Amino acid sequence: MRLQGKVALVTGAARRVGRAVALALAQRGAKLALHYHRSRAEAQRLAGEVEGSFGREAALFAADLADVRAVERLAAAVLRRFGAVHVLVNNASVYERTRLGETDRRRWDAHLDTNLRAPFFLSQAIGLAMKENGEGKIVNVADWAGRRPYADYIPYCVSKAGLLCLNAALAKALAPQVQVNAVLPGPVLLPEGFGYRARRNVIQATPLKRLGSPEDVAQAALFLIEGSDFVTGAELAVDGGRLVA
Ligand SMILES: NC(=O)c1ccc[n+]([C@@H]2O[C@H](COP(=O)([O-])OP(=O)(O)OC[C@H]3O[C@@H](n4cnc5c(N)ncnc54)[C@H](OP(=O)(O)O)[C@@H]3O)[C@@H](O)[C@H]2O)c1
């Protein structure tokens, strides 16, 4: 699929990895539906950059993806605003340390609702509209830890493992018109507040002995959208080798 003139919805687009993905899509000529939750000022800045630097249309959509009604409203609002959506990037996510014995239902739900239920309901609404239109691409931003879970982040890892199952199931359900693929980032941008020692340990455990960048994820997403239309249900690790370590 060529992105030129197409409409792409990126969730959690205002900052960090989502921002890099949104900018890469705009650079390739896409019009952008930029979803954000709390980062309104950053989202506005990004929309200005998309319009100013690339001359592309950018519209902002606020939604709490933990709220399933808000997810459905988001899908409807984007479809109403642009008429069609050609690309959906499920990027927004909650990532909190949740040690066994210290995890309550609220924190479990926050991860599963935002990281798994929201991509399902967005993909259901937008994926079916894409199928009806005859083309579409969904990129699910998962995590290598969905395959190799961390002990202290069980709800997050379970949500990402579920997202990988959803990725495969949607690839079948939305074929042949829509291709659905996952990117599995490794350490591309450490959580804010990670100290020097934690950073060093992450690099040490990564075969390529460095961190990646949000642009590495953006390039993988671009490949899955523009590089080939014969890839679906795939999982592309962008993890410096963590999955095979
Ligand atoms: N960073 C990494 O090294 C890394 C590694 C592996 C996987 N990943 C995956 O890559 C993706 C992006 O990573 P990241 O580090 O950029 O993510 P992040 O900064 O942790 O979160 C991305 C965005 O998710 C949005 N979000 C959180 N809760 C939400 C809610 N209830 N409703 C709506 N939006 C919500 C936030 O939007 P607002 O700011 O607007 O509130 C946030 O900016 C995620 O799916 C992550 O799991 C990242």
The ligand as an SDF file (V2000), in Angstrom:
LIG
                    3D

 48 52  0  0  0  0  0  0  0  0999 V2000
    9.6040    2.1190   24.7910 N   0  0  0  0  0  0  0  0  0  0  0  0
   10.0900    0.9150   24.5880 C   0  0  0  0  0  0  0  0  0  0  0  0
   11.3150    0.6820   24.6590 O   0  0  0  0  0  0  0  0  0  0  0  0
    9.1580   -0.2250   24.2650 C   0  0  0  0  0  0  0  0  0  0  0  0
    9.6040   -1.5480   24.3940 C   0  0  0  0  0  0  0  0  0  0  0  0
    8.7410   -2.5670   24.0780 C   0  0  0  0  0  0  0  0  0  0  0  0
    7.4700   -2.3030   23.6390 C   0  0  0  0  0  0  0  0  0  0  0  0
    7.0490   -1.0160   23.5200 N   0  0  0  0  0  0  0  0  0  0  0  0
    5.6880   -0.7570   23.0590 C   0  0  0  0  0  0  0  0  0  0  0  0
    5.7230    0.2830   22.1100 O   0  0  0  0  0  0  0  0  0  0  0  0
    4.5780    1.1450   22.2790 C   0  0  0  0  0  0  0  0  0  0  0  0
    5.0260    2.5700   22.5250 C   0  0  0  0  0  0  0  0  0  0  0  0
    5.9580    2.5900   23.5680 O   0  0  0  0  0  0  0  0  0  0  0  0
    6.1830    3.9180   24.4410 P   0  0  0  0  0  0  0  0  0  0  0  0
    7.2890    3.6210   25.3690 O   0  0  0  0  0  0  0  0  0  0  0  0
    6.2420    5.0840   23.5480 O   0  0  0  0  0  0  0  0  0  0  0  0
    4.7910    3.9260   25.2290 O   0  0  0  0  0  0  0  0  0  0  0  0
    4.3670    4.8250   26.4990 P   0  0  0  0  0  0  0  0  0  0  0  0
    5.1370    6.0990   26.4520 O   0  0  0  0  0  0  0  0  0  0  0  0
    4.4670    4.0000   27.7200 O   0  0  0  0  0  0  0  0  0  0  0  0
    2.8090    5.0500   26.2080 O   0  0  0  0  0  0  0  0  0  0  0  0
    2.3680    5.5310   24.9510 C   0  0  0  0  0  0  0  0  0  0  0  0
    1.0920    6.3050   25.1140 C   0  0  0  0  0  0  0  0  0  0  0  0
    0.0320    5.4570   25.5370 O   0  0  0  0  0  0  0  0  0  0  0  0
   -1.0000    6.3390   25.9360 C   0  0  0  0  0  0  0  0  0  0  0  0
   -1.9010    5.7470   26.9250 N   0  0  0  0  0  0  0  0  0  0  0  0
   -1.5970    5.1910   28.1170 C   0  0  0  0  0  0  0  0  0  0  0  0
   -2.7460    4.8830   28.7860 N   0  0  0  0  0  0  0  0  0  0  0  0
   -3.7840    5.2610   27.9950 C   0  0  0  0  0  0  0  0  0  0  0  0
   -5.2000    5.2270   28.1120 C   0  0  0  0  0  0  0  0  0  0  0  0
   -5.8120    4.7440   29.2080 N   0  0  0  0  0  0  0  0  0  0  0  0
   -5.9400    5.7100   27.1000 N   0  0  0  0  0  0  0  0  0  0  0  0
   -5.3530    6.2220   26.0070 C   0  0  0  0  0  0  0  0  0  0  0  0
   -4.0110    6.2840   25.8180 N   0  0  0  0  0  0  0  0  0  0  0  0
   -3.2370    5.8140   26.8150 C   0  0  0  0  0  0  0  0  0  0  0  0
   -0.3360    7.5850   26.5210 C   0  0  0  0  0  0  0  0  0  0  0  0
   -0.9390    8.7040   25.8760 O   0  0  0  0  0  0  0  0  0  0  0  0
   -0.9830   10.1750   26.5830 P   0  0  0  0  0  0  0  0  0  0  0  0
    0.4610   10.5200   26.8220 O   0  0  0  0  0  0  0  0  0  0  0  0
   -1.6370   11.0350   25.5560 O   0  0  0  0  0  0  0  0  0  0  0  0
   -1.7900   10.0470   27.8520 O   0  0  0  0  0  0  0  0  0  0  0  0
    1.1370    7.3830   26.1690 C   0  0  0  0  0  0  0  0  0  0  0  0
    1.7610    8.5590   25.6930 O   0  0  0  0  0  0  0  0  0  0  0  0
    3.7730    0.5490   23.4240 C   0  0  0  0  0  0  0  0  0  0  0  0
    2.7550   -0.2820   22.9160 O   0  0  0  0  0  0  0  0  0  0  0  0
    4.8010   -0.2700   24.1840 C   0  0  0  0  0  0  0  0  0  0  0  0
    4.2150   -1.3340   24.9050 O   0  0  0  0  0  0  0  0  0  0  0  0
    7.8660    0.0320   23.8280 C   0  0  0  0  0  0  0  0  0  0  0  0
  1  2  1  0
  2  3  2  0
  2  4  1  0
  4  5  1  0
  4 48  2  0
  5  6  2  0
  6  7  1  0
  7  8  2  0
  8  9  1  0
  8 48  1  0
  9 10  1  0
  9 46  1  0
 10 11  1  0
 11 12  1  0
 11 44  1  0
 12 13  1  0
 13 14  1  0
 14 15  2  0
 14 16  1  0
 14 17  1  0
 17 18  1  0
 18 19  2  0
 18 20  1  0
 18 21  1  0
 21 22  1  0
 22 23  1  0
 23 24  1  0
 23 42  1  0
 24 25  1  0
 25 26  1  0
 25 36  1  0
 26 27  1  0
 26 35  1  0
 27 28  2  0
 28 29  1  0
 29 30  1  0
 29 35  2  0
 30 31  1  0
 30 32  2  0
 32 33  1  0
 33 34  2  0
 34 35  1  0
 36 37  1  0
 36 42  1  0
 37 38  1  0
 38 39  2  0
 38 40  1  0
 38 41  1  0
 42 43  1  0
 44 45  1  0
 44 46  1  0
 46 47  1  0
M  CHG  2   8   1  16  -1
M  END
$$$$
